[in-house]
Amino acid sequence: MEKMPTDLKPAASLLSSPAPGIPAARTSKRKTQQDTWESIIDKFGDPLSELAEIAFDKNLPVAVRKDALKEVVQYGHSKRRSIEVTGADGNPIEVRLKLIDEISQAMSKLSGK
C-alpha cells in the first residue's frame, strides 16, 4: 500500500497562492483593488450615493447635476449599442409599409393616374 504524502496543503491555501509561472503581484492586483475600494467606502461613504445626491440637489448648477446624473445612470441602464441588420445573404432589407402603399394608391386615384 502506498504511503500518503504528509506535505499536502489544504485546498484553501492552494486557491490563495499564485499559479505556477504567474507572479504573485499580478494575482493579488484584484484583491488590492477590492481592498482599496472598500477602504474608500469605509472612510468616505459610497461614491455612487454621493453622485446621486449631487445629481438631485436642486441648489447646484444644472451642468454639475447633469454630469453627475450621466455617471449615476450607467449603473441602472446599460448603454445602447448600434447593430447592423441585413437581409438574406447579407443583402439590404426591403421594408414596405402597408400604410404607405395605401396612401400612394389613394394619391394615384386622386391625381387620375
Backbone bond lengths (Angstrom), bond angles and torsions (degrees), N, CA, C in turn:
res aa  C-N    CA-C-N  psi(-1)  N-CA   C-N-CA  omega(-1)  CA-C   N-CA-C  phi
1 M - - - 1.451 - - 1.521 109.12 -
2 E 1.340 115.12 136.80 1.445 120.44 -177.42 1.518 110.93 -77.17
3 K 1.317 115.83 139.95 1.454 120.88 -179.96 1.527 109.29 -82.03
4 M 1.342 118.04 135.41 1.457 123.33 179.21 1.523 109.27 -73.63
5 P 1.334 118.02 136.93 1.459 120.03 177.63 1.531 110.67 -65.04
6 T 1.296 115.97 143.97 1.472 120.31 -178.01 1.517 112.46 -96.83
7 D 1.330 117.65 -6.17 1.460 120.24 -177.23 1.531 112.85 -99.54
8 L 1.316 117.68 26.35 1.466 120.90 178.73 1.513 110.70 -72.41
9 K 1.348 116.04 139.17 1.463 121.82 177.94 1.527 109.61 -94.19
10 P 1.316 117.83 148.49 1.471 119.36 174.08 1.526 110.09 -63.19
11 A 1.319 116.69 151.69 1.472 121.68 -177.42 1.527 111.86 -57.53
12 A 1.329 118.47 -38.20 1.466 121.29 -179.00 1.518 111.52 -60.55
13 S 1.320 117.72 -38.23 1.467 119.58 179.94 1.524 110.93 -70.21
14 L 1.315 117.48 -28.21 1.459 120.22 177.49 1.524 111.00 -69.33
15 L 1.325 116.28 -35.96 1.460 120.05 -179.51 1.519 111.81 -71.04
16 S 1.332 117.11 -32.27 1.457 119.21 -176.66 1.521 112.76 -85.90
17 S 1.315 117.84 -15.01 1.459 119.45 179.68 1.526 109.32 -89.60
18 P 1.349 116.44 150.36 1.464 118.62 -178.34 1.514 112.02 -67.93
19 A 1.309 114.09 153.67 1.462 119.78 177.38 1.517 108.91 -70.51
20 P 1.333 117.83 153.81 1.454 119.77 179.74 1.527 111.31 -57.49
21 G 1.328 116.41 132.67 1.454 120.96 178.03 1.514 114.94 86.88
22 I 1.338 118.13 -6.84 1.463 121.23 179.19 1.524 107.44 -107.56
23 P 1.318 117.48 123.41 1.462 119.69 -179.10 1.526 111.56 -60.72
24 A 1.330 115.34 142.85 1.465 120.28 -179.14 1.523 111.27 -59.65
25 A 1.332 117.44 -33.79 1.469 120.83 -178.99 1.521 111.03 -61.58
26 R 1.320 117.42 -37.65 1.462 120.23 -178.48 1.519 111.50 -72.21
27 T 1.322 116.84 -38.18 1.462 118.74 -178.12 1.525 111.80 -74.63
28 S 1.325 117.18 -23.04 1.468 118.92 -178.28 1.526 112.37 -94.76
29 K 1.334 118.58 0.05 1.459 121.75 -177.92 1.530 111.28 -60.11
30 R 1.332 116.55 -45.37 1.466 120.06 -179.93 1.525 110.80 -62.78
31 K 1.324 116.56 -41.23 1.469 120.79 179.10 1.524 109.41 -62.68
32 T 1.325 117.26 -43.22 1.460 121.31 179.48 1.528 110.50 -63.26
33 Q 1.326 117.19 -42.27 1.462 120.62 178.28 1.527 110.68 -62.43
34 Q 1.330 116.48 -43.27 1.467 120.32 179.54 1.523 110.79 -64.18
35 D 1.337 116.76 -42.78 1.463 120.31 178.36 1.523 110.92 -62.49
36 T 1.332 117.00 -41.30 1.464 121.46 179.16 1.522 110.17 -63.27
37 W 1.335 116.12 -45.65 1.464 120.83 179.58 1.531 110.62 -60.20
38 E 1.320 116.73 -44.57 1.463 120.37 -179.47 1.524 111.52 -65.03
39 S 1.338 117.81 -36.88 1.464 119.66 178.88 1.528 111.01 -68.93
40 I 1.333 117.29 -35.24 1.473 120.57 176.11 1.523 109.91 -63.55
41 I 1.318 116.95 -45.15 1.469 120.85 179.51 1.525 110.32 -63.67
42 D 1.345 116.88 -42.21 1.467 120.05 179.34 1.526 111.55 -62.19
43 K 1.319 116.63 -38.97 1.465 120.72 -175.27 1.520 113.24 -82.46
44 F 1.351 117.17 -42.19 1.465 120.17 -171.43 1.524 114.08 -114.72
45 G 1.302 118.76 -11.38 1.456 121.45 -176.13 1.519 110.89 97.73
46 D 1.308 116.19 176.74 1.457 122.04 -177.04 1.529 110.19 -74.98
47 P 1.335 118.45 118.53 1.467 120.80 -179.50 1.521 113.74 -60.00
48 L 1.319 117.78 -33.39 1.459 120.57 179.22 1.529 110.77 -65.06
49 S 1.313 116.70 -40.68 1.471 120.10 177.08 1.518 111.18 -63.90
50 E 1.332 115.95 -39.59 1.462 119.87 178.50 1.532 110.86 -64.16
51 L 1.327 116.28 -43.31 1.468 119.70 177.79 1.526 111.01 -61.65
52 A 1.331 116.23 -40.10 1.466 119.99 179.21 1.529 110.55 -63.68
53 E 1.325 116.77 -39.47 1.465 119.41 178.00 1.522 111.14 -63.29
54 I 1.339 116.27 -41.53 1.473 120.62 177.71 1.528 110.15 -63.61
55 A 1.326 116.25 -43.69 1.467 121.16 -176.71 1.521 112.47 -61.06
56 F 1.323 117.36 -31.02 1.463 120.08 -175.48 1.527 113.62 -109.57
57 D 1.330 117.14 12.17 1.465 121.51 178.43 1.531 108.70 -85.84
58 K 1.323 116.40 106.73 1.467 121.24 -175.78 1.527 112.75 -69.08
59 N 1.324 118.32 -9.95 1.464 121.35 178.94 1.531 112.34 -84.15
60 L 1.320 117.62 -11.26 1.464 121.89 -179.63 1.529 110.60 -91.96
61 P 1.334 117.31 155.57 1.475 120.24 177.85 1.531 111.16 -60.44
62 V 1.300 115.69 148.71 1.465 121.88 -178.12 1.528 111.37 -58.39
63 A 1.325 117.72 -38.97 1.470 120.74 -178.77 1.523 111.23 -62.03
64 V 1.328 117.45 -40.53 1.469 121.86 178.98 1.525 109.56 -67.07
65 R 1.332 116.29 -45.09 1.464 120.72 179.99 1.520 111.09 -62.59
66 K 1.339 116.14 -40.91 1.465 120.62 -179.68 1.519 111.00 -62.23
67 D 1.328 117.63 -45.67 1.466 120.92 -179.91 1.530 111.34 -62.79
68 A 1.325 116.85 -41.35 1.463 120.33 178.38 1.527 110.47 -65.23
69 L 1.317 116.49 -41.33 1.462 120.64 -179.49 1.525 111.73 -65.02
70 K 1.345 117.01 -37.67 1.465 120.07 177.63 1.531 110.80 -60.14
71 E 1.320 116.59 -36.70 1.464 120.17 178.98 1.530 111.15 -73.42
72 V 1.317 116.88 -42.99 1.470 121.15 -177.98 1.521 111.13 -64.86
73 V 1.325 117.01 -40.97 1.465 122.28 -175.66 1.531 111.72 -59.83
74 Q 1.318 117.37 -31.22 1.465 120.42 -178.52 1.529 112.82 -61.05
75 Y 1.328 117.10 -23.47 1.456 119.78 -179.21 1.524 112.51 -82.02
76 G 1.316 117.54 -15.18 1.453 120.68 179.80 1.510 114.30 -110.89
77 H 1.337 116.17 -22.93 1.455 121.12 -177.74 1.519 109.61 -133.47
78 S 1.298 116.28 126.58 1.465 119.05 178.67 1.527 109.46 -75.78
79 K 1.320 114.86 154.33 1.462 119.53 178.56 1.518 108.93 -71.72
80 R 1.301 115.68 141.72 1.468 120.08 178.53 1.513 109.61 -85.60
81 R 1.286 114.89 141.42 1.456 120.45 179.39 1.518 109.12 -116.68
82 S 1.307 114.65 148.59 1.453 117.73 177.28 1.529 108.84 -80.02
83 I 1.306 115.65 150.25 1.460 120.92 176.90 1.517 108.12 -129.34
84 E 1.293 115.65 150.94 1.451 120.09 178.48 1.527 107.83 -97.32
85 V 1.311 115.47 128.72 1.457 120.95 -179.88 1.523 107.97 -113.26
86 T 1.323 115.00 127.16 1.466 119.28 178.42 1.516 109.32 -129.42
87 G 1.321 114.38 161.28 1.459 120.39 177.58 1.518 110.62 -84.84
88 A 1.305 114.71 -162.56 1.462 120.86 -179.62 1.522 110.27 -59.90
89 D 1.287 117.12 139.20 1.470 124.34 178.47 1.530 112.67 57.26
90 G 1.331 117.57 27.24 1.459 120.65 177.32 1.511 114.96 78.87
91 N 1.321 117.50 4.95 1.468 121.33 178.98 1.524 110.05 -75.06
92 P 1.330 116.96 160.52 1.468 119.51 177.44 1.530 111.08 -63.12
93 I 1.300 114.69 153.96 1.463 120.62 177.83 1.521 108.49 -88.29
94 E 1.321 116.28 134.65 1.455 120.62 175.94 1.518 107.66 -102.34
95 V 1.312 114.45 123.98 1.460 120.15 -178.84 1.515 108.17 -116.66
96 R 1.298 115.97 125.95 1.463 120.93 176.14 1.515 106.85 -124.20
97 L 1.281 115.07 127.40 1.447 119.76 179.80 1.519 109.59 -100.25
98 K 1.300 115.89 133.91 1.452 121.53 -176.72 1.529 111.30 -60.22
99 L 1.324 117.06 -39.67 1.458 120.85 -178.53 1.531 110.99 -62.80
100 I 1.307 117.08 -40.44 1.463 120.31 179.28 1.528 110.01 -63.91
101 D 1.333 116.73 -41.97 1.464 120.01 177.20 1.527 110.86 -60.53
102 E 1.331 116.46 -43.05 1.470 120.31 -179.42 1.526 110.74 -65.53
103 I 1.314 117.46 -40.06 1.465 120.91 178.61 1.530 109.64 -65.78
104 S 1.323 116.72 -42.91 1.478 120.33 179.06 1.522 110.62 -61.27
105 Q 1.330 117.70 -42.74 1.460 120.88 179.19 1.522 110.81 -64.80
106 A 1.330 116.70 -42.40 1.466 120.51 179.19 1.520 111.54 -63.68
107 M 1.320 117.09 -39.68 1.463 120.86 178.35 1.527 110.56 -67.33
108 S 1.338 116.75 -37.54 1.476 119.75 177.62 1.522 110.45 -63.48
109 K 1.341 117.06 -41.30 1.465 120.80 179.05 1.520 110.35 -64.86
110 L 1.322 116.74 -41.25 1.470 120.28 -178.80 1.521 111.47 -67.69
111 S 1.321 117.04 -35.23 1.464 119.26 -178.20 1.525 110.79 -86.46
112 G 1.318 117.95 -5.78 1.444 121.72 176.09 1.524 114.01 81.20
113 K 1.267 118.18 20.47 1.469 120.94 -179.61 1.494 110.73 -97.36
